[in-house]
Amino acid sequence: MPDFARFTLKNGLKVLMYMDDTTPLISLNILYKVGSKYESEKMTGFAHLFEHLMFGGSIHIPDYDTPLEMAGGENNAFTNQDFTDYYLTIPAANIETALWLESDRMLSLAFTPKSLEVQKKVVIEEFKERYLNKPYGDLYHLLYDLAYKVHPYKWPTIGKDVSHIEKATLDDVKHFFYKHYAPNNAIMTVAGNLDYGNMKKLVEKWFSDIPRRNLDAHIIPEEPVQKEERRKVVKRDVPYSKLMIAYHMPGRSEKSFFIYDLISDILANGKSARFFKRLVKKGDIFLKADAYVTGNIDNGLFVIDTMIKDGVNPEDAEKAIYKELNEIIEGNFDENEMQRMKNKYEASHQFGLYELSSKSLYFSYYELLGDASLMDNDPEYYAVVTKNEVVKTAKSLFDSSNRNVLWYLKA
């Protein structure tokens, strides 16, 4: 585990600092604990909307990008169902420019009607282009709504319905900002060529005066245990039919998560994995067969994502998938398969720590999970998974009562 320093300002802002003197840069990452699961089902898409609004001007700085670019910096952001993340990289000598920009938009956005309308149009066009007018665009809307009945993972990050963003008012977005965008709802990591003592003083200078806020007391409902199979059939104007199967599984914070992750890798991590070798390369049913875990913080999904060749009966495709799942349930795989995937996981984890911006995100994310110092534990959790644990977990995971099947058929 790399050495790092941690402190919390009086307003609740958690700050992590990691020194790396091999680079002339500093990466600044601010993670806000607000993803789409914190939205009301009647007002969805707001977390993603704010990813755009945060670049539309803050209370004292009308233009975020220009001063950052003039200081040699670059930035980006992303939103998922659990959190929203803003990150930038800048030469170490210009770090105060970054702190100035980020502290001002944490304090308050400009909240002008013009900025709201501009960003609403951007998000609405994105929704229409990627989710309404694109082949397979509504696939995850359908799958999530099938699998979840209570938990707000039942809609994607973009939102449940485009009308929710179309109807958003200035008062709506102000309320959302002040209930979620707050120092006491954020984790900031500063990584790179820095001095701990000086950096702490700079963070205090720029962020300590931002007031704490009364956060939205949003209670996330727990998804009930699924007790029977669910199925849905739709027809769309698409090139090929798809078969999607989703099973409920534990969230990212559970150690057992890594057993499920390993199962997905045995099935579908690369061309040496089972789905490609047995279903795609040698078979006559699938154009594509993949398996992955969603990795949500709360209980997520184990997803099987396939594309079916023309003329294939979806029932035959399902049977072929279940045959492969039963191979795992019956333990018909060897230690070499497991070890190959464990080696891949460790390499991927270490590579993720190589880039400075990725490293700063890792610190913020693992602090969100509970403790940034646990960052290096994941490869160990993954490495010690046994064959017996895989078999036992597969039996429970792939039970038909835990199954959600979506036939997304070519019209």
Phi and psi in degrees as a GROMACS rama.xvg file:
@    title "Ramachandran Plot"
@    xaxis  label "Phi"
@    yaxis  label "Psi"
@TYPE xy
-63.8633  143.261  PRO-2
-67.1141  140.973  ASP-3
-152.042  165.158  PHE-4
-115.373  152.038  ALA-5
-141.175  138.581  ARG-6
-152.28  164.959  PHE-7
-128.125  128.591  THR-8
-72.688  162.704  LEU-9
-61.9273  -25.3533  LYS-10
-83.2139  2.6278  ASN-11
98.265  -3.29247  GLY-12
-70.221  120.848  LEU-13
-84.6625  131.835  LYS-14
-127.465  129.931  VAL-15
-118.79  140.687  LEU-16
-129.353  132.871  MET-17
-130.613  125.926  TYR-18
-96.8595  128.876  MET-19
-137.133  102.015  ASP-20
-85.9105  9.30063  ASP-21
-87.7963  -1.9237  THR-22
-128.883  148.209  THR-23
-85.357  3.95053  PRO-24
-107.613  165.377  LEU-25
-130.043  135.759  ILE-26
-106.184  127.724  SER-27
-113.474  123.178  LEU-28
-123.719  127.807  ASN-29
-122.516  116.611  ILE-30
-104.771  121.83  LEU-31
-100.844  131.223  TYR-32
-78.3823  64.4767  LYS-33
-148.513  104.983  VAL-34
-115.362  -170.752  GLY-35
-66.8987  -17.6286  SER-36
-70.5133  -11.9296  LYS-37
-92.8058  6.02338  TYR-38
-89.8962  159.981  GLU-39
-79.7275  144.227  SER-40
-63.5925  -19.8592  GLU-41
-91.4198  -6.63274  LYS-42
-141.392  74.5398  MET-43
-98.8748  165.083  THR-44
88.1823  0.412221  GLY-45
-71.6026  -38.2208  PHE-46
-60.0915  -43.0166  ALA-47
-69.5878  -38.1616  HIS-48
-57.2857  -40.4684  LEU-49
-70.0796  -25.7602  PHE-50
-57.0522  -33.9397  GLU-51
-83.8947  -43.4659  HIS-52
-60.3146  -31.9315  LEU-53
-65.7814  -13.238  MET-54
-104.078  7.37117  PHE-55
-96.5411  12.6518  GLY-56
110.566  132.497  GLY-57
-107.204  -176.453  SER-58
-61.1995  -34.7682  ILE-59
-114.173  -7.30102  HIS-60
-128.351  102.419  ILE-61
-69.95  -22.3983  PRO-62
-131.445  113.948  ASP-63
-78.6651  -45.1867  TYR-64
-69.4022  -41.5313  ASP-65
-60.5302  -52.2091  THR-66
-62.0803  -33.2035  PRO-67
-67.6196  -43.6647  LEU-68
-66.0822  -36.8457  GLU-69
-65.1944  -27.0517  MET-70
-89.5248  6.08249  ALA-71
84.8411  17.5885  GLY-72
-100.508  162.97  GLY-73
-139.564  154.96  GLU-74
-147.934  166.008  ASN-75
-164.881  -178.042  ASN-76
-159.683  162.081  ALA-77
-152.704  158.013  PHE-78
-128.503  141.163  THR-79
-132.859  -165.918  ASN-80
-73.8193  -17.1911  GLN-81
-106.759  -31.6362  ASP-82
-159.487  168.813  PHE-83
-121.861  136.038  THR-84
-126.562  132.567  ASP-85
-119.626  132.154  TYR-86
-143.865  149.241  TYR-87
-147.832  157.984  LEU-88
-127.521  137.436  THR-89
-151.316  149.824  ILE-90
-55.9925  140.029  PRO-91
-55.6661  -34.2389  ALA-92
-65.5594  -20.2765  ALA-93
-109.486  21.8772  ASN-94
-60.7754  -29.9346  ILE-95
-65.2066  -28.7246  GLU-96
-61.2905  -43.3989  THR-97
-65.1196  -44.179  ALA-98
-64.7625  -38.5192  LEU-99
-61.597  -47.646  TRP-100
-64.519  -46.6111  LEU-101
-70.8717  -36.7115  GLU-102
-68.3627  -34.4882  SER-103
-69.1928  -39.0674  ASP-104
-81.4788  -16.9597  ARG-105
-73.2452  -32.7632  MET-106
-65.3945  -51.4162  LEU-107
-175.391  144.919  SER-108
-81.626  170.47  LEU-109
-72.3403  -31.8564  ALA-110
52.1706  55.7444  PHE-111
-96.9506  147.262  THR-112
-55.9302  -36.7628  PRO-113
-64.2285  -48.0488  LYS-114
-60.5462  -42.5912  SER-115
-62.5237  -46.0938  LEU-116
-64.8979  -39.191  GLU-117
-62.3811  -48.4227  VAL-118
-72.276  -33.3453  GLN-119
-60.9998  -43.8424  LYS-120
-61.5477  -40.6836  LYS-121
-62.1015  -46.9971  VAL-122
-68.4489  -41.0228  VAL-123
-62.6976  -42.4107  ILE-124
-65.3059  -39.3138  GLU-125
-62.2816  -43.557  GLU-126
-59.6496  -48.2688  PHE-127
-66.7312  -42.9613  LYS-128
-69.7613  -42.4298  GLU-129
-95.0364  -23.3374  ARG-130
-120.323  -22.9443  TYR-131
-106.178  -37.6098  LEU-132
-109.557  9.40599  ASN-133
-111.592  139.31  LYS-134
-54.6952  134.172  PRO-135
68.7417  10.466  TYR-136
-61.7766  -32.871  GLY-137
-94.6015  9.47648  ASP-138
-58.5589  -47.8468  LEU-139
-76.7118  -25.6546  TYR-140
-58.1621  -44.77  HIS-141
-70.2797  -44.0762  LEU-142
-66.2494  -46.1868  LEU-143
-65.5066  -39.1418  TYR-144
-68.3072  -28.5206  ASP-145
-72.7476  -42.4486  LEU-146
-79.6023  -32.8198  ALA-147
-112.099  132.111  TYR-148
-110.147  -22.2559  LYS-149
-125.939  -48.2819  VAL-150
-65.9672  142.242  HIS-151
-69.7345  2.82423  PRO-152
-67.3997  -2.21203  TYR-153
-70.8507  -9.38544  LYS-154
-127.835  150.16  TRP-155
-70.9402  169.387  PRO-156
-60.0513  -34.7361  THR-157
-63.3  -22.3748  ILE-158
120.51  163.859  GLY-159
-80.785  -39.1632  LYS-160
-146.551  135.235  ASP-161
-61.2539  -24.7453  VAL-162
-64.0287  -25.278  SER-163
-63.685  -37.5825  HIS-164
-78.8434  -37.9078  ILE-165
-57.9881  -35.1461  GLU-166
-91.6214  -2.01765  LYS-167
-64.3613  131.806  ALA-168
-104.552  169.353  THR-169
-61.3657  -39.0805  LEU-170
-64.7321  -37.7176  ASP-171
-60.576  -47.7258  ASP-172
-73.0143  -33.4049  VAL-173
-62.1808  -44.5544  LYS-174
-60.6325  -44.2455  HIS-175
-63.5446  -42.5318  PHE-176
-61.0485  -52.8931  PHE-177
-72.9222  -14.0072  TYR-178
-94.3109  -10.7374  LYS-179
-131.534  -37.7154  HIS-180
-88.8791  95.3684  TYR-181
-149.836  151.876  ALA-182
-59.8644  -33.2953  PRO-183
-82.594  11.8256  ASN-184
-130.418  25.3346  ASN-185
-135.759  154.9  ALA-186
-127.523  123.72  ILE-187
-114.745  130.595  MET-188
-118.766  131.525  THR-189
-117.067  117.912  VAL-190
-130.335  139.428  ALA-191
137.492  -149.608  GLY-192
-81.8742  86.2939  ASN-193
-140.443  162.599  LEU-194
-109.601  126.443  ASP-195
-56.2592  -48.9708  TYR-196
-62.6419  -46.4703  GLY-197
-66.9029  -39.8064  ASN-198
-66.1218  -38.3959  MET-199
-60.8167  -41.9895  LYS-200
-63.0903  -40.5451  LYS-201
-67.1349  -40.7271  LEU-202
-63.5638  -44.4103  VAL-203
-61.4794  -40.2649  GLU-204
-59.2415  -44.1029  LYS-205
-92.9956  -22.3939  TRP-206
-117.435  -17.1079  PHE-207
-68.4693  -23.1529  SER-208
-86.5126  -5.59518  ASP-209
-73.4296  125.212  ILE-210
-72.5828  148.031  PRO-211
-60.7344  158.907  ARG-212
-130.703  155.734  ARG-213
-78.9921  108.898  ASN-214
-74.8498  156.355  LEU-215
-65.7238  120.185  ASP-216
-79.1312  63.719  ALA-217
-88.5113  114.43  HIS-218
-91.2713  119.887  ILE-219
-81.3229  116.425  ILE-220
-68.5313  141.322  PRO-221
-82.6645  132.296  GLU-222
-69.8589  126.584  GLU-223
-64.0413  154.801  PRO-224
-63.7692  129.647  VAL-225
-74.3435  133.362  GLN-226
-116.322  -4.14141  LYS-227
-153.477  153.927  GLU-228
-62.5413  143.942  GLU-229
-121.179  142.747  ARG-230
-138.515  149.318  ARG-231
-147.416  139.879  LYS-232
-124.196  127.87  VAL-233
-132.221  156.038  VAL-234
-120.608  135.063  LYS-235
-140.257  160.654  ARG-236
-82.565  82.622  ASP-237
-130.654  159.979  VAL-238
-65.6559  -39.2249  PRO-239
-141.184  153.373  TYR-240
-74.4311  151.95  SER-241
-124.81  146.257  LYS-242
-116.702  121.774  LEU-243
-118.652  132.897  MET-244
-130.422  129.139  ILE-245
-126.743  134.307  ALA-246
-120.289  141.028  TYR-247
-72.1219  145.094  HIS-248
-151.623  168.208  MET-249
-66.7447  162.638  PRO-250
-79.4548  175.494  GLY-251
-63.8364  -26.0954  ARG-252
-80.3177  -12.256  SER-253
-84.1315  137.796  GLU-254
-61.683  -31.7679  LYS-255
-65.6929  -15.5867  SER-256
-51.5667  -36.7481  PHE-257
-73.1299  -22.0195  PHE-258
-68.0821  -46.2172  ILE-259
-63.1653  -40.9294  TYR-260
-62.5536  -41.1744  ASP-261
-64.9918  -40.0049  LEU-262
-59.4571  -44.5465  ILE-263
-63.1304  -35.2054  SER-264
-70.788  -41.1031  ASP-265
-58.9051  -38.04  ILE-266
-75.7601  -38.5839  LEU-267
-148.517  19.0073  ALA-268
-90.6016  85.9876  ASN-269
96.1591  178.192  GLY-270
-75.9297  -9.88324  LYS-271
-90.9936  -4.67252  SER-272
-83.4839  166.472  ALA-273
-63.3987  -46.3082  ARG-274
-58.5895  -45.0185  PHE-275
-68.1651  -47.8402  PHE-276
-65.5881  -39.7538  LYS-277
-100.239  -26.9766  ARG-278
-107.403  -34.5291  LEU-279
-97.8738  -55.111  VAL-280
-66.1993  -43.2672  LYS-281
-102.992  -12.8414  LYS-282
-93.847  175.482  GLY-283
-124.709  22.5214  ASP-284
-110.44  -44.4378  ILE-285
-110.087  138.743  PHE-286
-84.7855  -28.0675  LEU-287
-153.451  142.865  LYS-288
-147.603  119.087  ALA-289
-132.419  159.696  ASP-290
-144.748  137.802  ALA-291
-158.663  162.747  TYR-292
-105.848  144.232  VAL-293
-73.4807  -24.2843  THR-294
72.5311  22.6131  GLY-295
-65.7477  154.572  ASN-296
-69.665  -43.8237  ILE-297
-83.1242  177.482  ASP-298
-53.465  125.755  ASN-299
-109.733  -154.302  GLY-300
-127.512  144.739  LEU-301
-99.9436  114.162  PHE-302
-111.805  133.245  VAL-303
-109.606  121.008  ILE-304
-120.957  112.807  ASP-305
-129.677  153.96  THR-306
-121.004  132.492  MET-307
-105.351  140.513  ILE-308
-66.059  151.89  LYS-309
-57.3645  139.849  ASP-310
86.4264  -4.50362  GLY-311
-85.749  134.339  VAL-312
-73.3992  127.834  ASN-313
-56.4644  -29.5724  PRO-314
-63.2519  -37.9389  GLU-315
-68.0083  -36.1881  ASP-316
-64.4175  -43.4956  ALA-317
-59.9265  -45.4525  GLU-318
-60.7531  -38.5312  LYS-319
-65.5928  -38.4972  ALA-320
-65.3999  -47.9768  ILE-321
-63.2623  -31.621  TYR-322
-62.2091  -41.3467  LYS-323
-69.8175  -37.499  GLU-324
-65.8244  -37.7204  LEU-325
-65.5239  -29.2115  ASN-326
-61.2797  -38.9724  GLU-327
-70.4168  -43.9424  ILE-328
-58.6709  -37.5682  ILE-329
-87.2682  0.653426  GLU-330
76.7126  22.179  GLY-331
-87.0461  60.6214  ASN-332
-150.533  160.792  PHE-333
-115.076  171.693  ASP-334
-63.7804  -29.4292  GLU-335
-63.6661  -39.3575  ASN-336
-60.6329  -45.4658  GLU-337
-63.5288  -45.0338  MET-338
-65.6365  -37.3984  GLN-339
-60.342  -41.8694  ARG-340
-72.739  -34.0427  MET-341
-63.7613  -40.1817  LYS-342
-64.989  -40.191  ASN-343
-62.1232  -42.431  LYS-344
-63.2819  -46.4846  TYR-345
-61.2002  -42.6789  GLU-346
-63.0693  -42.5946  ALA-347
-64.3001  -41.7337  SER-348
-63.2229  -44.9311  HIS-349
-67.2072  -37.6993  GLN-350
-64.0325  -34.8565  PHE-351
-64.5637  -23.0623  GLY-352
-89.5777  -2.13539  LEU-353
-76.186  -50.0404  TYR-354
-70.7336  137.636  GLU-355
-61.0306  -42.9022  LEU-356
-67.1756  -36.247  SER-357
-66.6287  -38.8357  SER-358
-64.0784  -42.4525  LYS-359
-65.6775  -35.7579  SER-360
-65.7365  -43.1416  LEU-361
-55.7969  -46.2733  TYR-362
-58.4  -48.9195  PHE-363
-63.9085  -43.3203  SER-364
-65.7034  -45.1386  TYR-365
-71.0561  -27.5192  TYR-366
-67.5727  -37.2844  GLU-367
-61.8824  -39.7866  LEU-368
-68.8124  -19.5772  LEU-369
148.939  -34.8765  GLY-370
-170.155  118.251  ASP-371
-61.8036  -25.7177  ALA-372
-68.7197  -11.6842  SER-373
-86.3433  4.96138  LEU-374
-54.2971  -40.4566  MET-375
-84.9873  0.191815  ASP-376
-79.1226  -24.0541  ASN-377
-57.632  -48.5253  ASP-378
-58.2803  -33.452  PRO-379
-68.2636  -45.4993  GLU-380
-58.2126  -42.2471  TYR-381
-67.7414  -42.0424  TYR-382
-66.3853  -29.6908  ALA-383
-92.0436  1.6658  VAL-384
-62.1674  132.666  VAL-385
-101.582  164.415  THR-386
-62.7983  -39.3988  LYS-387
-61.6276  -38.5989  ASN-388
-66.6028  -38.8214  GLU-389
-62.7594  -46.5926  VAL-390
-63.147  -47.0848  VAL-391
-61.6564  -43.5937  LYS-392
-67.3154  -41.4611  THR-393
-61.5552  -38.0868  ALA-394
-60.8638  -42.4944  LYS-395
-74.1836  -45.9191  SER-396
-60.3671  -47.8528  LEU-397
-90.3447  17.9104  PHE-398
-63.0988  138.592  ASP-399
-60.393  -28.6035  SER-400
-70.398  -14.4957  SER-401
-102.684  15.246  ASN-402
-104.835  136.578  ARG-403
-123.975  117.67  ASN-404
-115.799  124.948  VAL-405
-118.143  117.185  LEU-406
-93.6118  112.895  TRP-407
-109.528  91.7272  TYR-408
-97.5641  145.218  LEU-409
-67.6797  125.736  LYS-410
